[in-house]
Amino acid sequence: MHGVEEFDHVARTAEVIATKWTPQLLQQLGRAPLGFCDLERAIPGISPRTLTARLRGLEVAGIVQRGLAPRGTSAPYELTAMGVALLPIVAAMQAFGEEWQCAKPVAA
């Protein structure tokens, strides 16, 4: 029999990656560290305010960190080991969506 604790882990993981734009951010950062403006260009439709909020949340969660940059340039964002560990989950979500044609929003 499965305990409640097992489902708590699933729910906490979903809280992290199921917010709007977060899977796209993880995919982009999984390819290469990117600066704020590069992320903005790579994810059409995300507002600067939302991008800032998502990046801060992911930093607090330990999934994203600011990299080192030469003086006078913006430091890129990059995935931590925890962020890299989330990439297979995001890839599985994408594969499921492609296979099952989940392009339409789910009705509330």
N, C-alpha and C positions, 0 to 999 in steps of 0.2 A: 504494500500500500504506500502511496506517495504522501508525503507530509506537506503541510501548508508552507513550510520553509522553502521547499523546492520551487513552488509557484511564486514565492516572493522574489526569488532570483530572476525569474522570467519577467515579472512585472517591473522590477528595478531596471533591468536591461532595456525593456521596452520604453520606459520613461526617458532613458538617455537617448536612444536612437530614433524614437518614433515622433519626435517633434518635426514640424515642417522645416525643410531645407537641411536638416542634419545629415540624412543619408547622402545627399549630394555633396555636402561639405566633406564628409569622410571619404567619398570616392575621389574627389579632387585632390585632397591632401594625401591620399594613398598613392597617387601618381608621383607627386613631388611636393616639397615645401613651397608654399605660395604666400605672397604678401596680400594684404587686404584688398588692394585694387585688382590684383590678378584674380582673387577669389570672386570679387564682384563681377568681373568680366566673364568668368568661367561658369557662373550660375545666373543666367538671365532671369530677371524677375525678382531677385532678392533685393530688398532695400538695404541701404547702409545701416540703418537702425537695427534691422533684424539680423543682419550679418554680425554686427557688433555683439548683440545679445547672445546669439548662438555660439560665437567664438568664446565669449566670456564664460558661458555655461560649460562649454567643453573643457576650458582651461581649469575651472573649479573642480570639475569631475575627474581631472587628471588624464583626459583623452587627447588634448591638444596642448602644445607648448609653443612659446615664441622661441625661434631659433636665434642664432647669433648673426649679426649683420655688420658690414663695415660701417665705420663712423659716418654719420650723415645720411644713411639709408634706412629704410624701414625693415625691421626684422621680420622674416617670413614665419608663418605658422607651419608647424609640422606635427605629425602624429607621434604620440608617445607609444611605448610598447602596448599599453592598454588599447590605444586607438588602432594600432595595427591588428590587434587581436579581434577587433570588431569588423574588419574588412570582409572576412568570409561570410559573416552574417548579412552584411549589406549586399554582397554578391549573390547570396542565396535569395534575398528579397527581390533583386533585379531579375534573376533567372525565373523565379516563380511568376513575377509580373509579366515577363515576356511570354512564358509558356501558356499562362492562363488568361492573357489579354486583360490584365488588371489596370487598364489605362483610365477607366471611368472612376470618378470618386464614389466612395461608398455612401449610400444614403444614411442619414442620421436616424 
